[in-house]
Amino acid sequence: AQRALARWAAVRTLAVATAGQLPVFLLLASTPWLLGQGVTAGALFGALTYILQALLPALHTLMTVLGAAGARLFVVLDRLTGPVPGSPAVSGGKPAPDPLSATATVPVPVEWVRPPAAGETAALELRRVRVAYGPGARAVLDGLDLTVEDGEHIAVVGPSGIGKSTLLQVAAGVLTPDRGEALLSGRPVASRPSSELAALRALIPQEAYVFSGTLRDNLRYLRPDACRSDVDDSVRALRLEPLVERVGGLDRPVRPDALSLGERQLIALARAHLSPAPLLLLDEATCHLDPVAEARAEHALRARPGTLVVVAHRLSSALRADRVLVLDGTRARCGTHEELLVRSALYRDLVGHWNDVRR
């Protein structure tokens, strides 16, 4: 990279020297002829002054700007026109070797999770999933295998930036993996239309979205045909009665900027509770709730028919799950809380950190 920049700087310096100094030499060399043609010495001196004081600095600035912008442009064009990482580049008529071939270093997958038995269909399956953000970037998820059974409650834990949100986005079909595939109810996510995906899963992000409609419309956003009794059941399950009373009822418009972050999350969780989707994916969707409200929300979502996958940020959330998936960037482990305390050093560190915060 330094050699490339040095070559670019040399070209720029040569261009500035040529464009800036050549007019000076031409003017000086043609001075006798210009004087013979009637041009005064004052006019020649003014032209020389203009070249030295105005033209040369302007050319220098222009080439400097073009040099910086040109370098960035060449980098962008190289990224756009270069081969896509993981694609079979052709060299000498033969495809490039597959980075996941037997001769390559195969990423370590998640510990084996029991596959569905004959006749069963898992709620969610991830098969050898690999995701990297950008060419040459280190993979966030690499060779990840996971099976989540119907009706199961899974908590996903790990350090910040390790790939927890990425995992949920792949499971929801929002993000297409570079390799591998995600399956919902036995069928690949990529083959399902968006309308079908909306009926199968609901992804609730950390920043809950509330629009400027009535509270009832906000709750029925994922299920517009929900009847009044179903909406009331979700309100009771998530204990939204104080919020309903404060805004003046379910049919009164809400102002999103007048709601706290916790109230927005409660609305989004009640929306998920009312949703017909059998798979709920919570990406730290309870981080602005107190522990009691968080426990109540998770119990309500677990009580509804379906499967629950939660990115946990408290130890209590992991303890409520049937199994815990630990992402550590090298080897993902999955098991119960007691099993992971024995098998995962990272999980023990996280539990210790959570206990220190709680104290």
N, C-alpha and C positions, 0 to 999 in steps of 0.2 A: 504493500500500500504506500509506503514511503517512497519507493522508487517510482511508482506511478504518479504520485503527486509531484515529485521532483521533475519528471519529464514534462508534466503539464505546466509547471512553473517556468521551465526553460522555454517552452513554446510561447508562453505569455510574455516573457521578458524579451524574446526575439521580436515578437509582434509589436510590442511597445517601442522598442529601439528602432525598428524599421519604419513604422508609421510616424514616429515622433521626430526622429533625427533626419530622415531622408528629405523632408521639405526644407529643412534648414540648409542642408548641403546644396540642394537644387537652387535655392534662392541666392546663396552666396556665389555659386558657380555661374549663374546667369546675370549677376549684377552688372558686369561691363556691357552686356548686350542690352539690358533694360535701360541703363543710363544713356546708351546711344539712341534708344527709341524715345527719349524724352521723359522718362520717369525720373522724378526728383529723388535726391538723396534722402529727404525727409520721408517720402512715401516708402522707400525701401527700408528705412529704419523702423517705421511703423509696422510694416509687414513682418519684419524679423521679431519685433517685440510681441506682436500678436501670436506668432508661432510659438515663441518660447514661454510666454506668460499665460496664454489661454489654451491654445490647441494642444500642446504637449501634456499639460496636467489633465485636460479633459480626456484625452486618449488613454492616459494612464488609469484614470478612474474607471473609464468604460471597460478596459481590458481586465481590471481587477474584479469588477462586478460580474462580467461575463465569465471570468475564470472560476469564481466561486459558484455561480449559478450553473455553469456548464459542467462542473464536476458533479454536482448533485444530479443534473439531468442525465449524465452518462450512467451514474449509479442506478437511477430509476429505470432507464431504458434497459440496462443489463438485467435487472431483476424481472422486468416485464417480458423480455424476449428470451431469457435463459430458460433451460429446462426446469420443469416443476419438480421439486424434491420428491423422490419416490417413483417418478415416471420412468419407463424403460427407455433410456437414452440410447440411440443407435450409434454404434461405433464399429466401422468395418463390416457392416451388415449383420452384426450380432448384437442382441440386446445386452444392456449393461446388467451385471449381476444383481440379483434381488438382495437388498440389504437384510431381508429376513430369511435368506437361504441357509442351507445347512452349514456353509462356510462362514457365515457372518455371526456376530455376537447376538444371540437371541435375548431380548429383554426378559427379565424374570417376571412371570405372571403372578396374579394374585393366587394365594393358596387355594387349592381345589375346593370348590363349593359343589355340593351335591346337585347333580343335574336332575331335571324332572324325571320321575319314574314314567313307565309306559302308560300312556293315556293322560298324563298330566301336561299342562301347558304353563310354563313359568310366566309370571306377570312381566318380568323384565330380564333380559339376557344381554350381556355385553360379551362379545367374542373377539379377542385379540385386538382390542381397540387401541389405536395410537392417534394422538392429537399433538401437533406442534404449531405454535403461532408464528408463522413466517418461515421462509427458506433458511435452512441452516440453524434454526433455533432448536434448543433442547426440547425434547418431547415432554409435555406435561403429563400425559398418560401414555404408557408404552407397553403394549402386549397385555392389556388388562382383560381378564376374564371374570365374570361375575354372574351369578344366577340368583334372582330374588323371586321367591315363591309367592303365589297368590295368597293374600292375606297377611303377609309378613311385614314386620316393622324393622327397618334397617336404619341405623345411624351412621353417618359418614363423618370421620374426624381426621384431623391432620393439621400441620402448620399452615399459616397463611400463604396463599399462592401455590399450593401443592397440587391443585387440580380438582378440588371438591366441586366447585361451581361448574367447571368444564364437564365433569362426569354427569351432572344433572342435565346440562344442556344437550349432551349427546343422547342421554336417555329420553329426553323430551323431543328429540328430532330438530332442535333449534340449531345445533351445530353438527356438521357432517364430519366424521372422523377421517383422518388421512388413510388409515387402514382399519380393517375390521368392520364390524357392524353391530348395531343395536336392534334388538327385537322386542316388540311388545305383543304379548299374548301369542308368541310363536311366529309372528310375521315381521320381516324387516321394517324398520321405521321409514327407510328411504322409499319404500314402495307404497306407502299409505298417503292418500291426499290429506291436505291440511284439515279439512272438515272432519275426517275420520280420526285424525290425531287429537283434535280438540275434544272428542268424545271419549278418548281413551286415557288421556293424562292431563294433569293440570300442574303447571310449574309456577310456584309462588316465590318471587325473588325477595331479596332483603328490602329493597325500596318498593313498598307497596304502592300501586297506582289506584288513586281514587279520582273519579271524574265528577264534573259539576252537574250531577243529576240528582234524583231522589235517592235516599238511602236504600230503598227497596230495589231500584234499578241497579245500583251498585252491587247489591248482594246477588241479584239474578243475572249478572253479566255473563256468567258461564252457563246459565240455564234459564233463558228468557221465559220459558213456559212454566216455571215453578209456580205452584199454587200457593195461596196465602198460608196454609197450614205448614207447608214445608219451609217457607221462609221463617215463620215463627219458631219452628223447631230448631233451625240453625241459630237464630237469635238467642234462644234459651241455652243451647249447647255451648256457645261461645261467651255467654253472659254479656250480651250487648245491650241489655235493658237500660243501664244508665246512659249509654250513648244515644240510644233511641229517644229516651226521655229528654236529653239535653238538646237534641236538634229539633225536637217537636214532633217526632213520629216518623214512621218508615216512609211516608209519602211526602215528606218535606224535603226540599233541596238541601244539599250539603255543600259547604264551602271547603274544598280540600285544604286551603291555607289556614283554616280555622281548626283543623284537626291536629292532634299530636301525632308523632311518629308511631307511638303504640296504638293509638286509635285507628290509624290507617292500616296497621298490620292486622288488627282484629277484624276489620272489614274484609281484608283480603283473605283471612283464614276462614271467616264465615262464608265467603264466596266459594272457597274451595270445598267447604263442608257441604254446601248446597249443590256443588257440581256433580254431574252424573259420572265423571271420570273415575274409573276404578283404581287408577294409579295417581297418587299425590306426591309431588316432589317439592319439598320445602328447602329453599336455599337460604338458610339463616333467617327464615321468615318470622321468627319470634324473638329476634335479638333485642328489640326495643320493649319487650314485655318483661314484667317482673317474674321471678321464678314461679309464683303461684299461678299467675295468668298463663304462663307458658305451659305448665303441667296440665292445667285445665284444657287448654287448646289442643295439646297433643293427645290427651285422653279422648276428647271429643272426636278428633279426626281418626284416631285408632278404632273407635267404636263403630264408625260407619263401615259398610262393606267395602273391601278393597285393600290395597297395599299402600304402605307409607314409607317413603325414603326421606330422611331428614339430615341436613347438614347441621351437626350439633355444635353449639358453642358453650354449653354447660355440661358438667358431668352428669347432672340429673337427667338430661335429655338422652345421654348415651345409656344410662342405667335402665331407662324405660323401654329400650329397644330389645327386640329378640336377638339381634346380632349387631355387631359393630364392625364397620369396614374402616381400617386404618390405612391412610395413604401417606407414605413417607418418601416417595420419590425414587426408591430403589426396589422395595418389595412390599406390595400391598398385602395386608393380612386381614382375615375376616374370621370372627368368632364371637363368643359371648364375652361379657365383661370379665368374668373370672378367667377364661382361657387366655385372653389377651394380656392380662396382668402377668401371666407366666411367660408368654411367647413373644411379646412385643415390648422392647425397651422404650420405643417412642411413646407407646400408649401409657406405660408407667410414668414417663415424664409428663405427659399431658394430664394424667390423673393427679399427679403431685402438684402441677401448676394450678389446676382447678381447685384442689383442696386448699392451697395457699391463698388463692383469691377469696374463697368462701370464708376462710378464717379472718 
